C-alpha cells in the first residue's frame, strides 16, 4: 500500500534507520523523527491548528528546518518563507496565505515576527532541543492560537500539506497548494 500522508511516509520502514543527519550532531532515527512529528502535531492541535490550516514557517536552512517542515506539514499546510524577505514581502505573503500562525526559529532576527503580531497572527517559536540530536526541537507559542481542537484521524491524503508561491515574474505571485497525496507520490 502506498503512503497517503507525510506521517505515513515517516511511519514506513525500519524505525532504527537514520532520518535526520547534521555535521557534529547525533543522528535522529526514524523512530525519533516519528515521535517528534507526533508530539508537534499534538502541540499544534493544542494551539488550535487544524489539518489544512496555512502555517507560515520562517527558519534558516538545516536539519532543524527539515524536521520542522515535516512536523508542520503533517499537522497543517506548511508555507515555508524565506527568512531574508523584507517587511513588504512578509506583509504580502502572510496576508495572501491567510496564515493561522507563524512558526519561526527562536532567536532569529526577522521582521516576520513584527508583521505577524501587527496582523494578529500568533507566533510560535521553534526552540532547539537539548542533547545535540539533529533536528530536535520544541514549539513555544507566544499566545494561544484558538481553542484546542480534536481532529478526525480519517484519510487526510487530499488535505493541503505544502503551500508555495509562484515566482511572480510576470504578475503577482500565485498560491500553489500541494496535497499529502502529491508529496507522498
C-alpha positions in Angstrom: 0.0 0.0 0.0 1.4 3.4 -0.9 1.6 6.2 1.6 -1.2 8.8 1.7 0.3 11.4 4.0 3.6 12.8 5.3 3.0 11.0 8.6 2.5 7.6 6.8 5.8 8.2 4.9 7.7 8.6 8.2 6.0 5.6 9.7 7.1 3.3 6.9 10.4 1.4 7.1 12.8 0.4 9.8 12.4 2.6 12.9 16.1 2.4 13.7 17.1 3.8 10.3 18.7 7.3 10.1 16.3 10.1 9.4 17.9 13.4 10.1 21.7 14.0 10.0 23.8 17.0 10.5 27.6 17.5 11.0 28.6 17.4 14.6 25.2 16.2 15.9 23.8 12.8 16.8 21.7 11.3 14.0 17.9 11.4 14.6 16.4 7.9 13.9 13.2 7.4 12.0 11.5 6.5 15.3 12.9 9.7 16.9 11.6 11.7 13.9 8.2 10.0 14.2 8.0 10.8 17.9 9.0 14.4 17.2 6.4 14.8 14.4 3.6 13.2 16.5 4.5 15.4 19.5 4.5 18.5 17.3 1.1 17.6 15.8 -0.3 17.3 19.4 1.3 20.7 20.3 -0.2 22.4 17.2 -3.6 20.8 17.8 -3.5 22.1 21.4 -2.9 25.6 20.0 -5.9 25.3 17.7 -4.1 24.5 14.4 -6.1 22.1 12.3 -5.1 20.0 9.3 -5.1 22.2 6.2 -4.7 25.5 8.1 -2.0 27.6 6.5 1.0 27.9 8.8 4.0 30.1 7.7 7.5 28.9 8.6 10.4 31.2 8.8 13.6 29.3 9.7 17.2 29.1 8.4 18.1 26.0 6.4 19.4 22.9 8.1 18.4 19.8 9.9 16.1 21.5 12.3 14.2 23.2 9.4 13.8 19.8 7.7 12.3 18.4 10.8 10.1 21.5 11.4 8.8 21.3 7.8 7.9 17.6 8.2 6.1 18.3 11.5 4.2 21.3 10.3 3.2 19.7 7.0 2.0 16.6 8.9 -0.2 18.8 11.1 -1.3 21.6 8.8 -0.5 23.3 5.4 3.2 24.3 5.7 4.2 27.5 3.9 7.9 28.0 4.1 9.0 31.6 3.7 12.5 32.9 3.0 14.0 34.4 6.2 15.7 37.1 4.1 12.3 38.6 2.9 11.8 42.2 3.7 8.8 43.7 5.6 6.8 44.3 2.4 7.3 40.7 1.3 6.3 39.3 4.7 3.2 41.5 4.7 2.2 40.2 1.3 2.9 36.5 1.9 1.3 36.3 5.4 -1.8 38.2 4.2 -2.0 36.2 0.9 -1.7 32.9 2.8 -4.2 33.9 5.4 -1.7 32.3 7.8 -3.2 30.9 11.0 0.2 31.1 12.7 3.8 31.9 12.1 6.3 29.2 13.2 9.7 30.9 13.5 13.2 29.9 14.7 13.6 31.1 18.2 16.1 34.0 18.3 16.0 34.6 14.6 16.1 38.3 14.0 13.3 38.8 11.4 10.6 41.4 10.7 8.3 38.4 10.2 7.5 38.4 13.9 6.5 42.1 13.9 4.4 41.7 10.8 2.7 38.7 12.2 1.9 40.4 15.5 0.6 43.5 13.7 -1.7 41.3 11.7 -2.9 39.4 14.7 -1.2 36.2 13.6 0.0 34.1 16.5 3.8 33.5 16.7 5.1 30.0 17.6 8.9 29.8 18.4 10.9 26.8 17.4 13.2 26.1 20.3 16.3 23.8 19.7 16.3 20.6 21.6 19.0 19.7 24.1 21.3 16.7 23.8 22.9 17.5 20.4 20.4 15.4 18.3 19.9 16.6 14.8 16.6 18.3 14.0 15.1 18.0 17.5 13.0 21.0 18.7 10.0 22.0 20.7 7.3 24.6 20.0 6.6 27.5 22.3 3.6 29.7 21.5 3.6 33.4 22.5 -0.1 33.1 22.9 -3.0 30.7 22.3 -4.0 30.4 18.6 -7.5 29.3 19.2 -9.3 26.8 21.5 -7.8 23.3 21.2 -9.4 21.1 18.6 -10.0 17.4 18.4 -9.4 16.1 14.9 -10.5 13.1 12.9 -7.9 10.5 12.0 -9.7 9.8 8.7 -7.8 9.8 5.4 -6.1 13.2 5.1 -4.4 12.4 1.7 -6.4 15.1 0.0 -5.6 17.8 2.5 -3.1 20.5 1.7 0.4 19.8 3.2 2.5 22.4 1.5 1.8 25.8 0.1 4.2 27.5 -2.2 4.0 30.7 -4.2 5.0 31.1 -7.9 7.9 33.4 -8.5 5.6 36.2 -9.7 7.9 37.2 -12.5 5.1 38.1 -14.9 2.4 39.1 -12.3 1.6 38.9 -8.7 2.8 35.5 -7.1 0.1 32.9 -7.0 -0.5 30.2 -4.4 0.3 26.6 -5.4 -1.2 24.1 -2.9 0.2 20.6 -2.8 -1.7 17.8 -1.0 -0.3 15.0 1.1 -1.0 12.7 -1.8 1.0 14.9 -4.1 4.0 14.9 -1.8 3.8 11.2 -0.9 3.7 10.3 -4.6 
